[in-house]
Amino acid sequence: MSTSAITPEQNRGPAINAISWTCVAISTLFVAARLFTRLLITRNPGYDDAIVVFALILFIVPVALATSAVAHGLGHHIVFLQKEQIERIAYLGSILEPIGIFAYCLPKWAVARLIIKLMGPQKRGVWFLYSIIAILFASSAVATILNFVQCDPPKHIWKPEIPAKCWNPNVSIDFSMFAGSWSAFADLCLAVFPCTVFWNLQMPQSRKIGISVLMGLGVIAMACAIVKVTQLPLQKLPDFTWDFFGLLIWTFIETMVVIVCACIPTLPQLVYLILGKRKKTNYQLYDYPRKQVKHSHSGATSGSYDTIVDQKTKSLPVSTKAPRQNVDDECNITRTLDIHQRWDVV
């Protein structure tokens, strides 16, 4: 925007406050619903609930810092601000950034923990999930460190009149873009991975689709992360108090979406309760077909018998001499029942 086109009345501050605190309110509502469900309905709290609560706290802190920055002039064009205002905004931004980064990383860890819990004893793919989350936190930490050590002394970041030796600013921006891109990739993996785990189980198609949709909401967070990455180069523009708007807002929106996506899969039982249709254990509602298991005994004629799931004990009588395919089918049913049970108390 040319200097002749700007005026002191142009102010993005109110929009920053309105959008950011709306995001906090929505996040708080979903976290409260998650805690209510876990503590009072399913009575199955876990440390992933603490992770989400901590993420919400970390989310509130940068929003409060952004509100303070707005009070000092964030959202106005820099040419209309005093030196002290610019320094204060830059200082608050340097504190806001690392806290905000980990606010949207933590809920992804909670989602990964939920997926692993639903998988039960099955370990296939667990290390893939752990690797995705580990690289996410490592890249985010490095991006934060680079932002502070790019100048010596670091105070030059918010007091540019102080003499300092600084790297090329593109180093920090480029790595931040990598970290943001990895965050989007992590959202995609956390959305798609559950489908690969649950889709081949013997459960009603509607159940598969429902679980896949609930666990796949992370694609929305992925889209927000991609938009946010495109805003990263704008933070180094001269009029940063005006141009910082896009990066700030999309960071807050991404954080809200990630927290909501981490909470939604835990809320089906709350929805059942509100609708008056709460089910004690959904896995007891499905009529699984009988499995014909052929086997032969020494000295006996080959025959067949019906194998049916015991709904009370959730156990399966499996012939030690049954063909491999039939045993795999029965194990699949057992895993399906286990997924139902874990999902209903998640």
N, C-alpha and C positions, 0 to 999 in steps of 0.2 A: 504494500500500500504506500503510495507516495505521501510525502509530508504534507502537501497541500490538501490532501483528502481526509486528514485526520483532525479530530477536534477533542477538546478536553471532556466533552460530554459522552464520548464513546467509552463504554465501561462494560466489560464482561464479568465483573465481580459478582453481581447479583445472580447471574446464570451459574457461576461456579458454586456459589453457596446453595442455590436451590437444587441443582443436580446432585451435588456431592452428599448433602444431607438426606435427600430422597433415597439415594443408594444405601446410605447407612440405615435408614428406617426400614427399608425392604429387607436388608440383610439381617437386621435385628429381629424382625418378625419371623423369618424362617429359622433362625437359630433358636429362638424361643420355642417355636413349634417342634423343632427337632428334640430339644431338651425335654419338653413336655411328653413327647412320644416315648423317648428312651427311658425316662425316669418313672413315669406314671402309667403308661399303657403297656409297652413291651417289657418294662423293667429289666432292660438289658443295656445299661450304660457302659461305655468303654472310653479308653483314653483318646480315641478319635473324636469324641465329643469335646474333650478338653482342647484338642487341637483347633477345632472349629471356633470355639469360644475365644481362644487366644488370638486366632486370626481376626475375629470381629473386633477385639480390642485394638489390635495393630491397625485395623482399618479406620477406626474412629480417630486414632491419634493423628495420622496425616491429614484427615479431613478437617480436624480442628486446627492444625497448623496452616492448612490452606485458607481457612476462614480468617485466621490472624493475618496471613499475607494479603488477603483481599482488603482487610481493614487498613493495611499500609499502602495499598495502591495496586495490588495485583489485578489485572484485568484492564488497566489503563495503558495507554501508550507511554513508553518510557520517557519520551521527550517532555512530558508534562509532570514528571515526578522529581522530587528532590533527591539529592545524593543519599541522604540517610534512609529514605524510603526504598530506594533501589537496593542498597546494601542489606536492609532488613529482609526484603523479599528473597534475595539470593541466599541469605543465611538460612531462612526458614525452608527454602527449597532444598538446600543441601541436607537438611535433617529429614525432611519429608520423604525424599526419594528412597533411601535404603529401607525405611520402615514400610513404605508402601509396597516395595518389591516383595518383601517376605509376607506381607498381608495376603497377596494373591498366590504365593507359593504354598503356604500351609494348608489351605483347603484341598489342594491337589493331593497332598500326602494323605489327608483324611479319606478322600475318594479311593485312593489306592488301597488303603487299609480295609475299607468296606468291601472292595472287590476280593481281596485276599480272604477276608472272613467268609464271604459267600462261597468261595471255592472250597472251603473246608480242608480236608487232608490232601487234596489234589495240589501238587506243587508245580505243575507244569506252567511255566510262564511267570512264576512269582519273582524270580530274579530279574526278569525283564522289567517288571513294574518297579522293583527297587532301583534298578539302574537308571530308569527314566527319571525318577524322583531325585536320586542322588546327583545326577548331572544337572538337573534343574536348580537345586540348591547351590551346587558348586559354581555354576555359571553366574547365578544371581549374586553370590558373594563376591566373586571376582569382579563383576561389573561394578558393584558398590565400592570395592577397594580402589579400582582404577579411577573412579570419579574423584576420590579424595587424594590420591597420591599423584595425580597428573600434574599438580603444581607443587613446588617447594618454595615457600611454605604453603600449606593448604588454604590458609586464610585468604590467599589471593583470589580464591573462587568467589568470595562475597565482598572482598575489598580489593578491587583490581588496581588501585593506586599503589599497593604494596609491591615492591620489586620481587619478582619470582622467576624461577626457571620452570617452564611448562612444556609438556609434550605437545605433539600435534593433537588437537582436540578430536580429530577423527579416530584416534586410537580408542578412546573411551566410547565414542558414539558407535563405532563399528562393533565393538564387543557387546555393547548394550543391545544392539540390533540382533546379534547372535543369541544372546540370552533371551530376548523377547521372542525370537523365532523358535527357540527350543521350548519355551513356555507354550506356544501355540501347538507345537508337535506333541508335547505332553498331554495337552487337552484332547487332541485327536486320539492318541493311544488309549487314554483312560475312557474315551467314549466308545471306541471300536472293540477293545479287548474283551469286555464282558460278552459281547455278541458271539465272539468266537468260542467262548467257554460254555454258554448256555444254549446256543442254537441247536446243537445236536442231541440235547437231552430229550427224553420222552415226556413231554408235557404239552398241554394244549397250545395251539398256535397263538391264541390270544394272549396267553401267559408269557410266551416267548417275546412277543411283540411288546407287551407292556413293560417287561423287565428291560428289554433292549432300549426302549424309548427313554425310560427313566434314567438308565445308566448312560445313555448316549447324549444327554443334554449338554455335555461338555463341548460339543461342536459349536455351540453358541459362544462359549468362552473362547474357543479357538478363533472364531471370527473377530471377536473384540480384541484379542491379542494381536492379530494381524493388522488391524486398523491402528492399534497403538504403536506398533513397530514403525509404521509409515510416518508417525508423528515425531519420532525420536530426533531426527536431524534438526527439527525446528527449534529445539531448546538452545541451540548455539547462535541463533539469529540475533542481530543487535537489539531488536524490539522484543526481547524475551518476555517482558511483563505482559505483553499482549499476545504473543505467539505461543506462549506456554499453555494457553487454554486447551487446545486440542489434546495434547499429551496428558495433561492433568485429568481432564474429564474422561478420556478413554481408559486411563489407568483405574479410575474409580469405578467406572462401569464394568470393566473386566473383573475387578475384585468382587463387586456385588454379584455378578453372574457366577463366578467360581464358588462363592459361599452358598448361593442359592442352589447351584447344582450339587454341592456336597450335602445339602440338607434334604432335597426332594426325595431321593431314594429311601430315606428313613421314615417318610410320612404316610405311606399307604394305610397303616393301622389307624392313624389319626383321622384320615378321610373316612374310613369305614365307621369309626366311632361317630363322627359328625353326621353321617348319612344314616346312622342307625343300622348299619349292616356289618358291624364288626364280626370278624371270623376268628375263632380261637386259633385254629391252625389250618391254613388254606390247603396244606398238603393232604388233609383228610377228605377233601371235597372231590377229588378226582378219581374216577373209576378206571383204574389201569387195567388193560386187557390181560387175560390169562396168557401165559407163555407156555407153549408146548415144548417140553424138554425131553428129547428122546435119549435113552441110555440103555445100556445092556449090562446084565449081571452075569458073572461066571456061572455057567450051568443053567442059565435061565434064558427064556426067549425074549428078544428085544421088544420093548413096548414103549409106552409113553405115559406121562402123568401130567396133571395140571399143576403149575406153580402159580400161586397168587400171593400178592403182597399182604403181609399181616399188618393191618392199619394200626394196631395198638403197639406192636413191638417194632414195626417198620423193618422186619427182618425178612430174608428170602431163603428158603430151602434150596440149596444148589447142589446138584449131583456132582460128585467128584469126578465122575466119568462122563459128564455131559460134554457135547461138542463145544469147541471154543467160542463159536458165534453165539450160542445160546447163553453161555456164561457171561459173555460181554454184554448181551442184552439185559441180563438180570442185574449186572453191576451198574449198567446205565440207569435202570429203574431205581436202584438204591441211591445213586448219586442224585437223581432227579428229586426223590423224596427228601434227601438231605438238603438240597438247594431250597426246596419249598419250606422246609422247617427253619432254615437259617434266614431266609428272606422274611418270613412272617414274624420273626423276633429280632430283626436287624435293628 
